[in-house]
Structure formats: C-alpha cells, structure tokens
Amino acid sequence: MRPDTEWVRFDSAPQDRFRPTAPPIYQTSTFRQPSAVEHGEFDYTRSGNPTRRLLEQQLARLERGARAMAFSSGMAAIAAALSLVKSGDEIWAGSDIYGGTYRLLTQIVSPQGIPVHFVDTTDLDEVARRLEKPPRLVLVETPTNPRLRITDIEALAALVHDRRGLLAVDNSLLSPYLQQPLELGADLVIHSATKFLCGHSDVTAGVVVARQERLADPIAYYQNAAGTGLAPFEAWLLLRGMKTLAIRMDRQQSNAQRLARFLFEDSRIRRVYYPGIADHPGRSIHRRQARGNGGVLCFETGSVDFSRRLVEATRLFDITVSFGGVASSISLPAFMSHASIPSEIRERRQLPEDLVRVSAGIEHPDDLIDDLRQALHIAETETPTGGERPCRQHAYSHGK
Ligand SMILES: *Cc1c(COP(=O)(O)O)cnc(C)c1O
C-alpha cells in the first residue's frame, strides 16, 4: 500500500461480530475474568485496553516498528523511553531540543544521578570525537523544534551502534508519513501525538515505537508499572484523527512552503528556517531521509518588539504553544514553548527572542498570506524605529 492508503485502511475491529467501520471505544477500567484463577486477554485498562492496543498496532505498522506503546502525553512517552537508562549510564541529547524535554532531562533525570550531555548532532565529527565514553541512549529531534536543524539519522545511528548505544528519534515534527527513522537505523521513535498525529488540537498523547521486541518489553512494562498509558477515549480520538493525516500533512506542508517563500522574499524578515528553502542547512540530508518538509517553519525579524507585534496582529493564526493542528498557529518560542530553557542557554543555542514559529494549518494559502501581509504592515507602522523594547516576558511565560 502507498502511504496515503495505509493511513486510512486498517481493520478497526478485528474480532467484532458487528464489523463496525469505526473502532469501538472500550471505555472500561476492568474486564471480567474467566474464573478466579484464569486470566482473560485484558484485565485492567492501565495494563492494556483493546482501543489502545488497536492504536498501538496501527502506530507500529506506520513507523515500521515491532511494537508501539501509547502514553498520556509526549513527555510521558519520553520519560518511558528514558527509563531504559539505568544508573551508571549516560544520556546524550541533541542541543536544539523541545523545552519540555530539556526540562525533564535537566530537572528530573540528571538530579537522579544520570549524567546528561547536550551535543550538536548536526556535526557528526564532533559527536564522534566526544563519543569516547559511550552513552546508553542518544535522543535527537530532526528537524528540531523550533530551529528545524537537521541530523543525519543513518550516520548517527551507525556511530551510536558502534559504541553499543541506542538511538531515539523524536519524530513529532514530521510524523511517519514523511519520515521513518526506524528504517534509517534508529532504535526508538518518539512522538508527541498531541501535534500532527492528532491534528485537531483536542488530544494530549505520546508514543514510543521500538524497532525490536527486546526494547519494547521494558517500555511496555514501564507503561503498566508507572501507569502512564493513554486512556481509551483519547486512543479512539487519535485513531480517528490519524485517518486524515496524509491529506492534512500534504496541505499543511504546501501551505508552509508558500508561507516560507513569502517570508523569504520580504525584506522585513531577516531569516527564514524551513527545509524547503534552498539554503537551509542540512537540506540535502533532509531530502535523503524524509519525504517532505512538514508544516512548521520559523523566522527572525531582528527585533523582539517587531516580532511580538507581528504575532499579535495576525487574525488567522492562533497564538498557541502547540503545532500540527488543522488551524494555523503562531508563537514566540523563547517566551512560550521553550521558556523552560534558561535564557543564556537559549542564546547559546541560537534561540533568539525575536524568533517566530509558525505552524501552517489547512486554510486557503492566500488567506494565510493576506493575513501575514496585513500583520507585517501593522508591525512595521507600530514598531518605534530604533526602539528595541524588551518583550513583556510575564505575559507569555508558560510552564516555568
Ligand atoms: C510537544 C513536544 C513534545 C512534548 O509532547 P506533549 O504531548 O506536549 O507532552 C515532545 N517533543 C516535541 C518535539 C514536541 O514538539
């Protein structure tokens, strides 16, 4: 089956005698057992639920993994993957990484005595040099959120495997429709399913897909032990949303491409980051390992004040922290999704305060461009010339 087909065609109720087209929701916490000493297929929803299992089977199929585990959020999925790392081991994470992942690694995992190092995985020579003490787990995003920096998954997997480590790729930004890291050698794929997989901004969910059963077993064990598995109704909503992912993603990325080009050609915009732009760093690697550029882009204006006015003057873009939904959104990552990264470190990682992130929805592209055009005009006429006024950080700060 071609990708578009496999996202929509799957058996939604393999054993149901009524043969429904949509999967049933098993909204139950417990299951009656055959007797006091025998176990049925399911006993308790924390440990397993047919609706969640259907979702997990579909996700494993789409990511080409042995097994998938669905969690209550992307962060819960990342925590489950990190549970593979025991004391005495180390974790390496890409230096441009989602703010919540950074917070989990630095505030929860590292204080537990597991050393965490951040490395620029776009530079593999540097990685090879530093890989002397091999880490147990290397966690990267590619493209990264929000800077869209590219890491060569196949080459990094080879380096990490040489040192007997595991490579986990956070694939939230593209989805398996556009990139399948397990096929490139990664051991685990992680998703914030809250983003593109759901697509409708109405579910918080996360996924870990393991290439081999050997790695899936301890993660499934953790899912039950820690009790962070996804609830049946959320699993059902996700199954529903995923059926339209292929057409949503096609439209979102063609809209993103149009917006990137429009911004690239506007003299008021200093830099645009999008893998679909000719001079985007790592573009050739990206084209080799992914089938598309995705629906997220970002840009710098050179002025925090200008960026803030621009964001607030848009009418068709929701100011929200998330991305991947059918409705376009816009944000200032340094004050919103990535506020949990300390400002000195944000600066070192080139996450400037004037950076604007856009998630293209499925609206008509001309409406989105008209809206950006009018917002640029307002930002330009209202921003005092030469006045670099600091943004009011408290107005936006989120998640500490
Ligand atoms: C949002 C996000 C997460 C966290 O997922 P939640 O569902 O919000 O817990 C992890 N990684 C990336 C790349 C994200 O964008």
The ligand as an ORCA input file, in Angstrom:
! r2SCAN-3c Opt
* xyz 0 1
  C       5.306     18.995     22.179
  C       6.519     18.196     22.040
  C       6.856     17.230     22.996
  C       6.044     17.007     24.248
  O       4.816     16.447     23.948
  P       3.486     16.678     24.858
  O       2.457     15.907     24.140
  O       3.256     18.147     24.908
  O       3.794     16.132     26.220
  C       7.987     16.469     22.766
  N       8.763     16.660     21.690
  C       8.481     17.582     20.749
  C       9.356     17.749     19.564
  C       7.353     18.388     20.907
  O       7.088     19.323     20.000
*
